Amino acid sequence: MNVENLLILVSLTILVSYISGLIYSKTKIPDVIWLMGFGVLMGPVLGYVDKGLFNQLAPLMSVIALSIILFEAGINVDIVMLLGSMGKAMVLSVASIMGSILLIGTLTAYFLVPELSFLQGMLLGAMVGGTSTVAVYGILSSIGGTLPNLDSTRVLLTMESIISDPVCIISSITLIKMILQPEFTIRDTVKDLLTTFMLSSAMGLVVGVVWAKVLDRLRTRQYTYMITLAVLLPLYIMSEQWAGEGGGAVTALTFGLAVTNYRYIMERLGRGDRVLINKKRLREFHDEVTFFVKSFFFVYIGVVVSLSVRYAFIGFGLVILQIAMRYMIVAALSGPFSFTREERVLSQVVYASGLPAFVMSQLPQIFDPGRTHFVNPQIYPDLCMPIVLGTILFSGILGPALAKRVLTEGEAVEMETVEAEAE
């Protein structure tokens, strides 16, 4: 793919993203769908862009998209609300991923894809069991103007997607090691997971607090946001290397959280330190960057799409079962963990996979290049593609419509109840 084509694609992506946002106000079809459709048009349909190049860009896309999106989540989230949602997000994430591992492992190994063993089928479930931060963020941003009281729900689902990254990655690597090395134990997995969360959280908070002081000193200078990005991206990479796979997502979130919640953190530590940071300017500039990253991410998914008829049927069938599983899991958890009505309804219908699933689908080939245990590693990206597309399409189109209907009906019932009691 030549430079001219790439520049034209980038320019068209920005225009399509902006126009699709305008169309959404009229049609209520999320911009996610238009962007993916544009990617499909420019890639598989017209062959305008080189799919091979985009496949090579997957690791780079993962680092940039996750670090940018999660940093924005951090600087826009109230830390008190986040701490209140942490327990619910952790339970929801782990329950959904474990449910996906068992459901997809059983169905693929014994009914749908007999060439996969039970552990290999469970590996596919681990890859697609979590939610994508970029996809969830894009969907919630699209429906935010039509549904009220989404603040706590946005925090809950964003936190779930953040937690799911290290859980899915570590679960996938564990299953691969169990396939390659039968002596590997689950206890090692739990230890790795806890270590990753603690180290990555500590790294983000410490660097964020220090950086807040730096921004305070530089508040009269220009380009402070650009140097913040210069700190964010290497910090993400270092966390992945030092804290463990999936730690970069947690570090990016806590880094942003510490920068804009410096006063609260210092008060909890018994100190009265304060800093002056132009949060409005920081958020406005970051919104522009996030707009582009989110847009290009969904176009990327459309460009790299590759579906066979068999895997498309299997993948979309698994999506239906996953959504049914998600519905039941949320219904079971919402009572004991005190989900609000908005949290319960939207958690049941917003369950979108994304780029992390594509990245993890390459792990069997990386860990077993000789194809000793994974005879056909290509089966994983081939099955991940329809599952990711199916979950995004459902969560982006059908899910919000169903949620709005349920919430609207619920409000009507509440109003009738209040009027009856008043009489």
Secondary structure, 3 states (H helix, E strand, C coil): CCHHHHHHHHHHHHHHHHHHHHHHHHHCCCHHHHHHHHHHHHHHHCCCCCHHHHHHCHHHHHHHHHHHHHHHHHHHCCHHHHHHHHHHHHHHHHHHHHHHHHHHHHHHHHHHCCCCCHHHHHHHHHHHCCCCHHHHHHHHHHHCCCCCCCHHHHHHHHHHHHHHHHHHHHHHHHHHHHHHCCCCCHHHHHHHHHHHHHHHHHHHHHHHHHHHHHHHHCCCCCCHHHHHHHHHHHHHHHHHHHCCCCHHHHHHHHHHHHHHCHHHHHHHCCCCCCCCCCHHHHHHHHHHHHHHHHHHHHHHHHHHCCCCHHHHHHHHHHHHHHHHHHHHHHHHHHCCCCCCHHHHHHHHHCCCCCHHHHHHCCHHHHHCCCCCCCCCCCHHHHHHHHHHHHHHHHHHHHHHHHHHHHHHHHHHHHHHHHHHHHC
